[in-house]
Amino acid sequence: MQQFLEIRRGLVKQYPNIILLYRMGDFYETFFEDAVEINRLLGITLTSRGKTVPVPLAGVPYMTLDSYLARLVKAGKAVGIVEQQGDSTTNKGAVPRKLVRIVTPGTLTESELLPSKADAALLALEPPLGKKAPEWSIVSLVLSSGAFKAMSVAEEELAGEIARIAPKEILVPDSIREKAQAIASGALVTPLPDWHFDPEHGAEQLRHHFQMESLDAWAVSEKPGILAAAGAVLGYVSQTQIESMPHIRPLVLEESSRFVGLDAATRRNLELTESLRSGGGPTLLSTIDHCLTAMGSRMLRGWITQPMRAPEVPRERHRAVGELVGDSEKCEELAAALRPLPDLERIASRIALGSVRPRELAGLRDALPQLSKLSKAAAGCSSGLLKAAAPVLEPPQELSETLERALLPEPAVTLRDGEVIADAFSDELRQLRSLRDHAGDFLTELEAREKQRTGIPNLRVEYNRVTGYFIEVTRGQADRVPADYRRRQTLKNVERFVTPELKGWEDKAIAARERSVQLERELYEGLVRSCSAWVERLTEASEAAASIDALLSLARHARDMEWTEPELSGQSGIVIRGARHPVVEKAIEHYVANDCELVPGRRLLVITGPNMGGKSTYMRSVALIALLALAGSWVPAQSARIGPIDRILTRIGASDDLAGGKSTFMVEMVEAAAILHQASSRSLVLMDEIGRGTSTFDGLSLAAAIARELADRIRSYTLFATHFFELTQLSQSCAEVANVHVRAIQSSGRVVFLHEVREGPASQSYGIAVAQLAGVPQRVIREARSTLRELEERSRLSGDQPDLFSSPGAGAQDEAPDDEGEDAEAQAALRLRDEIAALDPDSLTPRDALARLYALIELARGGKSA
């Protein structure tokens, strides 16, 4: 307990929410408040030790640690791992123990704790530092691959970049803790003292870790914000990994302008990697991901979530996909080499950490010949992207030979179980194992000799873990044992003895067993150290294999779904013929494809039509086709010409943020404001039903103003879906606006959605027909239709938009009122106005408000008092 308390005292200041897993034999124990917490989070049985001061106690088995770790980290806990440093059977007193690692959401490296098809990134944020660093600095590190990247972004782009990287943990200076929480996108925010973010110290750490004299080659010497954030990341990783520093690749300075801007709302609305439905559902990634390896799936995810603005890289991918689409034999050759590959990227990372397991090294050994086959297959391709991967994939021959010689064909799961290193790798190990493994032969021979020497026919030579080796004789024959027998144990019916020969052999056999275990551990650690020299090459080979796997996946999907190669043009605009939604087309038997033309002179399309008619699907299909093209994929269309795009921005759906104090309409306006601030003449904007969260006139006015801003001033390429038919008149006053509608027909009171997008505005919304399809009671439908007819008639007679809050029955009178009637009406109107003006809505309870509303209606209909 003294050991435990000393270790915990040193950690709790920096990691106040840490749980310490303290190794005791075959269990990791927790004590005091840690035990209570682990009982609450995991349901582990809570016990106690000690009578005077009972100590709460809860433990998890050593062999199932990973499953418990995953649950604790998911709950946002930091977990300290304390291991025994000696052998409990030979130590006198307390076994020495040491903190070997701190596990946090951003520092995971175990395959069992990581999602196989996604990375767990650690990210550090540094706010602007003044004129020399006016932007936010972002540095990210993926421990499982060693990818180390940095960029500087403007504040309005910060949330979008965090959503793109999707970190599991964000390190921030303590002074910006609250601001970071607001933009964390679900990641754990870990505040550190501000002095951890020091540019000079960060530069020194980078030079020391990468053994460099200068950072000029990385172009970060004059970027103090990036140096500060990079120093915080390296320091945090060093603290959490204790002695096992992971393999970290050279820092890459990225420009945010390389990627198409996708803010968090756009990623969510387009369902790139996560479904909008709470129960889950298909996403773009899950639809097109046919990768044969986990590292291929992660590569494909990166392409989809980071489409490129410059066309060169996507065009290379298009050509590679085209070659694979047209050559099924080549596809199968590449796939056959890819299928047996393990997750090379994560194995390489665990080699660098020194935590790689025997079975993983055996998997690497078996995978190296497959890499060679993949290299030969790639070398036979004509695409530059595939051909360039061939030399990178060729495995190092020395590594292959070392692993073949060092490992048994089927090594044990863990080193603790032994049977990992091959006999041929060490003469000493072979001899020790021979001594250990031939105990049975020696014991059989000794038993036969002793029976003959003593004449005791039922004499047996045995072994157990408590007593060791012994000669067992029944009590009735005990008087016949020779003088050199020494009694070891007396039981009810037998006596157990040991001879000098047996005792000498026992000492030698036990020593051989212990020495073989120790030697095997030493040999394995040396093997892992020798493998670390090839970590960089293995990482590069894993990237090349993942890239081929991702291209194969895109080619397979393009061939199966009859996708076409898009044209990435320098000409401004988007022209798509026969556009289909890549996810929806797999879910329905017959998809109605549609065209889309967004070009100068036709930058904003006002889309009208019924609910459920397909407006949102049409808009999303255009955005996803543009995104897929810039990610390097073929697209679901007959043809597609995609001009330069810097951002894809969306405002789709209705949701609120009650915890953040934002109503549905406020969320709608916040997202609209973000679009208006970020959009440019090269942006693709999707606006769906803007203005519907407020009154008719407010909503219509806002929608019209936003549409005009996007079309006339920002001049972005915009799809603008609406139920405000008044917006269709924008095409008469704004040269960049055109009208399209989604067709539907109504027959026998029922609506049929045709899902065809045609030129011109829609004739009606079919809202009541959709309500009927939804199962609204027929009496409600009949009353709604009656009210609609009256409202439309009044609108036709007055020429104005109907007042939705007046009585439907208060229409035109049969005869014109006389002067007295006019005076009475005027007085009643003034009185009604005064009554309404006198209301204080903030002071009314819901019941009072309803009563006053009924009274006002009565007054409006000619009653005496409100």
N, C-alpha and C positions, 0 to 999 in steps of 0.2 A: 504493500500500500504506500510505503514511502517513495518507492520508485514511481508509482503511478502519479502521486500527487506532485512530485518534482517535475515530471514531464508535462503534466497538465498545466501547471502554473506558468510554464514558459510559452504556452500556446494560446491560452484563453484570452489574452489581451488583443492579439492580432486576429484570432478567429473566435469571436464570442459565441458562435453557434456550432462550434466543432464538437463532434462526438469521437471519443477515443476508444478504438478497438484494441484491447490489450491482450496479447497472446499469452495463454497459459495452457501448455500442452496441446491438446487437440481442439481447443476452443479459443475464440476471441471473446474476452469478457468485457463488460461495461460496468461501471460503478456509480453510485450516488445519483446525481441528476441525469447523467448519461443513460443509466439503466432505466430510469423512469421514462425518459424520452423515447428510447428504443422500444420499450414496451408499448407506448402510445402509438408510435409510427408503424411498427411492424408486428405488433401482437406477440412479441417474444415473452415467454413466461418470466415474471418478475419474482425473484426470491430474495433472501437476505442471509448474511453471515454475521456472526458476533452477537453476544448476549447483552453486554453492557451498552454498547452503541451499535445497534444493527445497521449494517451497510447494505443498501439495495444493490442487487446483483442480477444481471441478465447477460446471457452469452449466446453466440452463434457458432456452429461447427466450422472448423478450419476448412473442410472440403467444400462447403457451400457458401463461402464468403462472398463470391461474386454476385450471387443473386440478391443477397442482403445489401451489398454495396450499391447496386443499381437502384434499389428502392430508396435508400437513404439520400443518394445524390439527386434523384428525381424529386425528392421532397425539399431540395434546396439546402441540404446539410453539407458541411465540410466534414470529412472523416479522416482522422489520423490513424495510421496503422503502426502499432508498436510490436516489434518482433523479438523473440528470444535470440540472444547472441551466442549461447553456449548449449551444451548437452546437459539436460536436467538430470541425467543418470550419473554423470561424473562430477557435476558441480556441487560444492559444499556451500550451503547457504542459498541465498536468493540467486536465481539465474539472472545474469546481466540482460537487460532489455534496452532497446533503442528505437526511437521514432525513425522509420525508414521512408515514410511517404505520407503526404497529405492529399487526399482525393477530393477534387471539387468538380463541378459540372464542366468547366472549361479545360480540365487537365486529365481527362480520361484517355487511356491508351489501350485498355483491355478490350479485345474483340467482343467479349460477353457483355460489356457495359455500353458499347457504342452501337448506334443503329447501323446496320450493315450498309445501307444505301445513302447515308448522309454523314457529313463531318460534324464534329463537335469543336467549334472554333472558340478560342480565347481571344478577346478583343480588348484593347485599351483605348480610351478616349482622352484627348487633351484639348481643352478649350482654346480659343484664340489667345495669342500671347502679345498682341499689339501689332505694330506696323510691320515688323519682320515676319510675323506669322499671323495674318489676319483671318485665317480659316481654321476650322476644326481639323485636328490630326487624328487619323485612325490607323492603328497597327493591329493586325490579326495574326494569330499563330494557330495552326492545326497540329497538335502534338502527334497525332496518329500518322501524319504524312510529312511533317517538318515544314510545310508551306508557311512562309513568313512574308507578309505583304504589308505595304503602307500606302496611304494616300491622304491628300488634303482636300477637304470639301467645304463648300459654303454652308451656312447654317440651314438654309432651306432644303438642302439636299441630304442633310445628316441622317434623318429618319429613314429615307429611302435606301441609303447605303447600308445602314444597320440591318434593314430588312433583307437586303441582297445577301449580305454575309451570313445572316441568321446565326449569330453566336449563341453559345450556351451560357457564357459568363462574360460580363463586361467589367473591366477594371476602370475606376474613375477616381480622380482626386476627391477627397472628402468634401471639399467646398462646393462641388456640383452634384452631390448625391441626389438631391430631389429632382433636378432637371433631368438627370440620367434616367431616373425611374420612369419618367413620362415617355421616354422614347426607346425603352429597352426592348420592346417587342417580345415580351415574355421571358427574356434572358435574366439570369441571376445577376444583380448589380452588386459588385464587391468594392466598397469604398476603401481607399488606402490613404494614409497620411499624404498631404500634398508634397512632402519632400521626396516621396518615391518617384515623382514626375520631375526629375531634374535633367535638363538637356545635357549639361556637361558630364554628369555621371552616366547618363544614357549612352553618350558617345564613347566613353571609356569602356563601358560594358560591352558594346558592340565590337570595339577594336580588340578587347581581350578575348572574347568568346570566339571570334572568327580569325584571330591572330593576324590582324591587319594594322599597318602603320597609319593608313588614312582611309576615310570613308568617301573620298571623292568619286571613286568608281561607282558608288551606288547613288550618287547625286543627292545625298541627304545632309551633307556637311552644313549647308546653310538653311536647314529646316529644323529649328529648335523644337517645334511641337512634335514632330515625328521622332526626333531623338529622345525626347522626354517619354513619349508613349512606349517606344521600343525598349527603353531602359526599364520601365515599369513591368513590361511583359517578361523580359529576361529575369529580372529580380524575383518576380512572383513564381515563375517556373522553377528557378533555382531553390526557392524556399519550399515549394510543395514537393519537388522530386528528391529533395535532400541530396543524396550523393549520385544519383543516376540521372545525369543531364541528358535529355533526349537529343536525337539528331535534329538540328535546325538548319534549314537551307538558307543560303544568302538572302538578305532582305531585298525584295523586289518593290520598287516604287511604281505604283500604278497611277494612271490618270483617270479620274472619274469620267472624263469625256470619251474614254474608249468604249464605254458600255452604253447601251440604250437605257435611259432613266426609267426605272419602274419603282414607284413608291409603294408603301405597304398596302394601301388601299387597292392599287392596281393588281398587285400579286394576289391579293385575296379575292378580288372580283373575278379575275381570269382563271382562278383555281389552278395555278401552275403546279403546285406541289401539295396543296392541302384543299380538301373539299369544303365548301360553304356549309354543307349539311352536317349537323352535329353527330349523326351516326356514321359519318364517313361516306365516301362515294368515289367514283372515278375522277381522276385529275388528268391534266395534260401529261404529266410525267408518267403516271401509272398506265396510261393508254399507249404511249409510244415506247415504253421501256421493255425491251425484249432482251436485255443484256444477259450474257452468260456468266458474268462475274460481278461481284459486289463493287469492285473498283470501277468497272465499266458503267454501272448505274450511277455512281457518284460523279463520274465524268459527264455523263449525259445530263444529270441534274445541274451541274455547273454551266453547261452550254445553254440550257433552257432558262435558267435564272439570270444569266449574264449575256444576253444577246449583244452582238458587236455593232457599233456604229459604222466603222470602216468596213467596206465590203470584201476586202482581200481574203481574210480568214474564212468567212462563210462561203465564199465562192470555191475555195479549195475543198471544203467539206462537201459542197454540192457535187463537185466533180468526182470525189471519192465515192459518194453515195450512188452517183450515176453509174460508175464502173461496177459496183457491187450489185446494183439492181439488174444490170444486163449480163452478169456472169454468175449464175447459180453455183457452178462447180467451184469457182474461187471462193464464194461465200462459204460453202461447206468445208473447204480445206482450212480456211481461217477459223471457222467455228469449231472444227475438230481439235485444233490446237489450243483453243481458248477454254473449252469446257472443263478440262481437268485442273486448270490453274486455281490455286488458292488466292487469298487476298495478299498479294505480294507487297503492296504498299504498307499495310499494317504490320506484316512480318518484319519488314526492313526497319520500321520504327521501333519495334520491340527488341530487335537485335541491338539497336543503338542504345536503348535503355537498359539492356542486359536482362530483360524480363521475358525473353522469348522462351517458349516451352518446347520440350523435346519433339512432340508431335508436329509443331509448327516448323521446326527445322527439317524434320523428315518430309513434310509437305513441300518445303522449299527445294530440298534435294530432288524430289520426284518431279517438281515443276520445271527445273532447269532444262531438261531435254525437250519439254513441250515448248519452252521459249525459243529454243533453237528451231523447232519445226515451224513455229509462228513467224520467226524471222525469215525463213526460206520462202514461206508462202507470201509474205508481204513483199519480198524482193521481186517476186514475179508479177507484181501489179504495175500498172502504167500510171496510176494516179500519184502525183508528187507527194501527197500527204501519207499515203500508204507505203510508198517506196522508201521515204525518208525514215520510217519507223524501223526498217529491217536491221541496220547496223546497231541501233540502240538496243534492240531486243536480244541480240546475240549474247548468251550468258558467259560469264568469266569461267574459263576451263578449270582454273586452279580452285575456285570455290566449289565447283561440281565435284572434283576429285577429292577434296578435303571432306566434304559431307558424305560422300560414298564410303570413304575409308573409316570415318569416325563413328557413324551411327549404325545401330542395329537395324535390320530391315523393318521391324515393327517395334520402335522404342516404347517405353512405358509412358503413361500420360504425364506424370510428373517426375522430377528428378528424385524426389523422396522415395519413390517406389523402386529405384535402381533400374538395372537392365535398360540402359540408354546407350552407353558407349560400346562399340564393337570390341571383341577380344583382340582383334588384330591391331587395334589402334595403340595398345600399350601392353608390353610383355609383362610388366608387374601386375597389371589388372588381370591378365589371363591367369597368372599363377595364383593370385589370391582367390579368384573365382574357382579355380580347380580345387584348391584346398577347401573352399566353402562348399562346393557342390558335390564333392566325393565323400562327404561324411557318411553316407549310407553304406558305401563299400567298406570303409574302414570299420564301421560298427558291426557289420555282418561278419567280417573276418575276425574281429576281436571276440565276438560272441562265440563263434565256432571254436576258437582257440581256448577260451576260458571254460567252455563246456567239457572239452577234452581234458584240460589240465585239472579241473576240480572234480569231474565226474558228476556234476549236478546237471541233470538233463533239462530242467525247466528254467535254467538261468537265462536272463534276458539283459541285453544292453539297450538302454532307452535314453530319451532326452525330453525335457520340457523346459519352458522358459523360466520357471521359478527355480528349479533345482539344478538345471544344467544337465550334463551327461552323467549317467550312473549305471551300476550293475545291480539288477534287482533279483533277489533270491527269496523264496518262500520261507516263512518262519521255521518250518519243519526241517529245512536243509541248511539253516544258518550255521549250525555247528560244523559244517563241512567246508566253509570258506577258508581260503589260504590266509596265512599270517600277514601278507602284504595288502590285504583288503582293509580299507579304512571306512568305518561306518559314517554315512552321510545323513541318513534319515530312517526313522523307525515308524512304520505304519501298522495298522491292525493285523494284517495277514502277511506282510512282506517286510524285508529289510533291504535298504538301498546302500550300496557301497561305491567307493571310488578307489582306483589303483593309481600309483604314480604314472604309469603309462597313459591311462585314460585322462588324468588331470593335466598332464603335459600336452596331450593332443587337444583337450578342450580349450586350454589357454591359447594354443596356436589357432584353432578354428574360430574362436570368438574374435581374436585379434584380426584374423583374416577378413571376417565379415565386416567388422567396424572399419578396417583400413580400406577395404574395397569400396565401401560407401563413400568414405572421405575422398579417396583417390578419384572415384567416378565424378564426384562433384567438382574437384579441381580440374579434371580433364574437360568437363563440360563447360566450365567457366572460361577456360582457355580457348575452347572451340568457338564460343560466342564472341570472345574478344577478337579472334582471328577473322571471324565473319564480318565484324564491324567495318573492316577495311573496304568492303564492297557495298556498304549501305547506299552510297550515292548512286552507284551503277544500278543497283536493284530498284531504287526509287525511280530512276529515269526509265528503266525497262517496264516498270509497272505502269507508268504514265502512258508509254507507247502502246502497251497491251490494252489499257483502258480506252484509249482513243480509238483503236481498231474495233473494240467491242461496241463502243457507242455508235460508230459509223455502221457497223453490221446491223445494229438494232434499228437505226433509222432506215437503212436500205430494206430490211425485212418488212417493216411497217409500210414503207412507200410502195413496195411491190404488192403486198397483200391488199392495200386499200386504194390502189391506183392513184397515188399522189404524183405530182409533176414537179419538175425542177423550176424554181422561180427565177426571175430575172432581177438582179440587183442593179438598178439603173442610177446613173447620175442625174437623170431627169426628175424634176420634182413631181411628187404626187404618187397615188396608189391606184392601180387599175387591176381589178381581179375579175376573171370570168369564171362562173360556176363555183363560187366559194361555198365550202362546207365547213361545219364545225367539227374539229378533229375528234372530240369526245362524243358529241351527240350522234354523229353518223354511225358509230359502232353500236349505239343503243337502240336504234330504230331500223326497221326494214327498208323503208324508202325515204331518202333524204331529198328535200327540194333544194337544189343548189341555186344560188343567186349571184348576180353581178354587183360590183361596187366600183364606182368611179369617183375618186377624189383628186381633182387636178386644179391647177390655177384657173379661176373663173367658176369653179364649182367646189369650193373648199368646205362648205358646210351642207350636209344633207339633213333636212328636217324630216324625221321618220314618224309617220302617223299610222294608226291601225289599231285593232282591238287588243286588249289584254289577252295573253296566251297565243297571240298571232305569230310570235316569233321575232319581235323587234330586238329583244335583248340577245337572243341566240345569233341573229344576223350581225349585230354589232360586235359581239365577242368573236365570232368567226373571222371577221376582218382583222381584228387586233391580233388574234392567235396566228393567223396566216402570216402577218407581217413579222411577228415575233419569231415564229419557226424559221422563216426565210433568213432572218438575221442571226439566228442561232446556228445555221448551217444545215438545216433539214429541208427536204422537199416538202411540198405543201398540198393540202386537200383542195385542189382547184383545177379547173381546166387549164388556166394560165394565170400568172400573177407577175405584174411588174411593180416592184417596190422601190420607191425613190428613197433619198436620205431621210432617216428618222432619228431624232435625238432623244425623244421621250415617248412613252405610251402612258397616257393618264386616263383614269376611268372614274366615273361617279355613277355607280349602279347600285340599286337595291335600297332598302330602308332598314335602318338599324339605329339603336340609341346607345348612349354611353352613360347609363344612370349613375354608375360609380364615379364617373368624372363630371357629373352634373350637366350632361349634355342631352337635350331632347333629340328626337329623331330629326327634326327640322334643323336644329343646331349642327348636328353631325353632317347633314346634307350641305349646309352652308360652309362649314369648315372645309369639307372636301372640295367644294366648288371654288372656294377662295384659294386653296392650295393649287388647284389647276390653273386658275387665272394668273397666279404669280409665277408658275413654273413653265407654262406652255410657251412655245415659240412657233415660228412659221414652219418649222420642221417637225412639229409634234403631232402625234395622232391622239385625238381626244374622243372619249366616249362619254356622253352625258345622257342619262336615262331618267326621264320624268322629273326634271329639276323643278322646284317650286311647288310640289304637290303637298308639302307639309304645312302650308299656311292657307290663308283665305284665298279665294279665287283671284281677286284683283291683285293682291300682293304677289301670289305665285306667278301669275301671268306676267306681271311687270318685271319681276326678277328674271324669269326665264327668257323673256324677250331681250332684256338688257345684256344677260350673259351670252346669249346666242350672237347678238350683234358685236359684242366685244371680241368673241372668238373669231368671227368671220371678218370683221372690218379692220380691227386694230391689231390683234395678235396674228390673224390670218393662218391659224393652225388648220389641219385637216380634221374635221369634226363630224361625228355621227351623233345627231341630236334627236333622241326619241321623246315624244311628248303626246299628251292628250289635249293640250291647248290648241285647238284648231286655228285660233287666231294667229298662231306663229307661222302658219303656212303663208300668211300674207307678207312675211319678210322677204320672200323671193321677189316681190314686186319693187321693194325699196333697196334691197341689197344685192349687188351683182354677184356676190360669191355664194349665195344661198340657192339651193334647189330642193324641191319636194319629192319625196318618194313615199310609198305606203305599202303596207303588208296586206295582201288581199284576203278577204273573207266574204262569204256569201251567207245570206240568211234564208232559210226555207222552212215553212210551217212553224215559224216562231223559234227555230233552232239555228244556231250559227255553225258554219262549217269553215274551219281555218284552212286556207290553201297554202300558207307559208311562202307565197310568192311575193317578191319585192318588185313593185312596178313604179314607173314614173308618176308624179303628181300626188296630190293630197288624198287622204282617205275620205270617204263620204260620211262615215259614222264610226262610233267606238264599240258598239255591240256590248256595252257594259252590262246591261240587264240580261242579255243572252248568256254571258259568261257567268253571271250570278246564278242563273238557272242551272247551268252545268255544274256549278259548285254545290247544288243541293239546297239553295235558299227556298223556304216554303213558298208554295204557289200563290197563297194569298198576298204575300209580300211582293212577289213578282207582278201580280195583277195591279196592285196599288201603285207600284213604281211606274208601270207602263202608263197608267192613267195620269199620274202626275207629270210624267215626261211629255205626254201629248199636250197637256194644258200649258206647260212651260214653253214648249216649242211654239204653240199658237200665240201666246202673249208676246214672245220674242219676235214673231213674224209681224204682228200688228204694230208693235212699238218700234221695231227696228233696232232695239237695244238688247244688250245681254240681260236675261231675266234676273230679277231680284230673288235669289234663292231663299231669302228669309221672310218673304211676304206670303200671304195666304194664297194658295193656288186658285181658290174660288173667287178672289177679288178681281174679276176681270172687267171687261167693258160692260157698261149698263145699257139697257134697252133705250132709255131716253136721256137726253141731256139734262143735268140738274139745274134747278132754278138758282137765282142769286142767293136766296136764303140758304139753300143747300150748300152752295159754294162756300158761304161764310162759315157754316157749321163744320164743313170738312176742313177748312183752313184752321179753325180754332182747335179741332180735334188733332190735326197734324202738329200744331204748335204745342199742344198739351202733351202729346206723345213724345215729341222731341225733348221737352222740359223734363218729363219723367225719366227718360233714358239718360239725359245729361246729369241728372241728380244721383244716379246710381254710383255706388262705390264698390266695384266687384271684389276688391281685395278684402273687404270687411264682411262679405257674405259667406255663410256656410253653403254647402251644396244644396241643402233642403231649402234655405231661404232663396237662393238663386233660382231654383226651379219654380218656386211660388211666384217670385217677381216676374219670371218669364211668362207664366200663364196669365198673370194680371195684365201684362203689356199686350199680349195677344188679344185678350178680351177688350182692352181699350181700343186697339187698332180695329177691331170688328164693330165698334160702336157702343161698347160698354160705358158705364158711368165713371168708373174709378180704377186706377191702377194701384 
